[in-house]
Amino acid sequence: MFGMGFMEIFLILIVAIIALGPEKLPGALVDVAKFFKKMKGEINDAKSTIDRELDLSEMKQSAQELKDSVSNIQNMANIDLDDLTGIEDKTSSSPTMDDLTKEKKSKELPKEEKTKLIKTAKKQKVSMKKSEEV
């Protein structure tokens, strides 16, 4: 126990008998036993808390992996069917994500055309509101 042999424990008991006396020794032994029992319970509680925390970190890691895979699936689902059929991949039969995003960006309208379309849409919306008021 705690790296102590029989002789060390025996010596401690003799000193305790001399220091405490035969009247107080049984009460002191009970208090020491309660202390060790409480200490053992606290150590077991700390172990279970650490085990629970480790399980939580593993669960967080698996949840992050699941979240990453779901976002990857969402990115792939957002690609138009036209983008998939219009790309020729020389390395494999299926296009990579980089190829698909480059193809999608190349089909985007220039900034001037976008602003022009937005302005015409706003004008149409205003004219529709005016016609509804009349």
C-alpha positions as CSV (number, residue, x, y, z in Angstrom):
1,M,0.0,0.0,0.0
2,F,1.6,3.3,-1.2
3,G,4.9,1.6,-1.5
4,M,5.1,0.8,2.2
5,G,6.1,-2.5,3.6
6,F,4.9,-4.3,6.7
7,M,7.5,-2.8,9.0
8,E,6.6,0.8,8.0
9,I,2.9,0.2,8.6
10,F,3.7,-1.5,12.0
11,L,5.9,1.5,13.0
12,I,3.1,4.0,12.1
13,L,0.6,1.9,14.2
14,I,3.0,2.0,17.2
15,V,3.4,5.8,16.9
16,A,-0.3,6.2,16.6
17,I,-1.0,4.1,19.7
18,I,1.6,6.2,21.7
19,A,0.4,9.6,20.3
20,L,-3.4,9.0,20.4
21,G,-3.7,6.6,23.3
22,P,-6.0,3.5,23.4
23,E,-9.2,5.6,23.9
24,K,-8.9,7.8,20.7
25,L,-7.3,5.2,18.4
26,P,-10.5,3.4,17.3
27,G,-12.1,6.7,16.4
28,A,-9.0,7.8,14.5
29,L,-8.9,4.5,12.5
30,V,-12.6,4.9,11.6
31,D,-11.9,8.5,10.4
32,V,-8.9,7.3,8.3
33,A,-11.0,4.5,6.8
34,K,-13.8,7.0,5.9
35,F,-11.1,9.4,4.4
36,F,-9.7,6.6,2.2
37,K,-13.2,5.5,1.2
38,K,-14.2,9.0,0.2
39,M,-10.9,9.5,-1.7
40,K,-11.5,6.3,-3.6
41,G,-15.1,7.4,-4.5
42,E,-13.7,10.8,-5.7
43,I,-11.1,9.1,-7.9
44,N,-13.7,6.8,-9.4
45,D,-15.9,9.8,-10.0
46,A,-13.1,11.6,-11.8
47,K,-12.4,8.6,-13.9
48,S,-16.0,8.3,-15.0
49,T,-16.1,12.1,-15.8
50,I,-12.9,11.7,-17.9
51,D,-14.4,8.7,-19.7
52,R,-17.6,10.6,-20.4
53,E,-15.6,13.6,-21.7
54,L,-13.6,11.3,-24.0
55,D,-16.8,9.8,-25.4
56,L,-18.1,13.3,-26.0
57,S,-15.0,14.3,-27.9
58,E,-15.3,11.2,-30.0
59,M,-19.0,12.0,-30.6
60,K,-18.1,15.6,-31.6
61,Q,-15.5,14.3,-34.0
62,S,-17.9,11.9,-35.6
63,A,-20.6,14.6,-35.8
64,Q,-18.1,16.9,-37.5
65,E,-17.2,14.2,-40.0
66,L,-20.9,13.6,-40.7
67,K,-21.5,17.4,-41.1
68,D,-18.6,17.6,-43.6
69,S,-20.0,14.7,-45.6
70,V,-23.5,16.3,-45.7
71,S,-22.1,19.6,-46.9
72,N,-20.1,17.7,-49.6
73,I,-23.3,16.0,-50.7
74,Q,-25.1,19.4,-50.7
75,N,-22.4,20.9,-52.9
76,M,-22.6,18.1,-55.3
77,A,-26.4,18.3,-55.4
78,N,-26.2,22.0,-56.2
79,I,-24.4,21.3,-59.5
80,D,-26.7,21.5,-62.5
81,L,-27.2,18.6,-64.8
82,D,-26.0,20.7,-67.7
83,D,-22.7,21.2,-65.9
84,L,-22.2,17.5,-65.5
85,T,-22.9,16.7,-69.1
86,G,-20.8,19.5,-70.6
87,I,-17.5,18.6,-69.0
88,E,-15.0,16.1,-70.3
89,D,-12.6,14.8,-67.8
90,K,-9.4,13.2,-69.2
91,T,-8.3,11.5,-66.0
92,S,-11.5,9.7,-65.1
93,S,-15.0,9.1,-66.2
94,S,-16.6,11.4,-63.6
95,P,-15.7,15.2,-63.3
96,T,-14.0,16.5,-60.2
97,M,-15.4,19.3,-58.0
98,D,-12.8,21.7,-59.3
99,D,-13.9,21.1,-62.9
100,L,-17.5,21.5,-62.1
101,T,-17.0,24.8,-60.2
102,K,-14.8,26.2,-63.0
103,E,-17.4,25.3,-65.6
104,K,-20.2,26.9,-63.5
105,K,-18.2,30.1,-63.0
106,S,-17.5,30.3,-66.8
107,K,-21.2,30.2,-67.5
108,E,-21.9,33.2,-65.2
109,L,-23.0,36.5,-66.7
110,P,-20.6,39.5,-66.6
111,K,-21.3,42.1,-63.9
112,E,-22.7,44.7,-66.4
113,E,-25.2,42.2,-67.8
114,K,-26.3,41.2,-64.3
115,T,-26.9,44.9,-63.3
116,K,-28.8,45.5,-66.5
117,L,-31.0,42.5,-65.9
118,I,-31.7,43.6,-62.3
119,K,-32.6,47.1,-63.5
120,T,-35.1,45.8,-66.1
121,A,-36.6,43.4,-63.5
122,K,-37.1,46.3,-61.1
123,K,-38.7,48.4,-63.8
124,Q,-41.0,45.6,-64.7
125,K,-41.9,45.2,-61.1
126,V,-42.7,48.9,-60.7
127,S,-44.8,48.9,-63.9
128,M,-46.7,45.8,-62.6
129,K,-47.4,47.6,-59.3
130,K,-48.7,50.7,-61.2
131,S,-50.9,48.6,-63.4
132,E,-52.4,46.9,-60.4
133,E,-53.2,50.2,-58.7
134,V,-55.2,51.4,-61.8
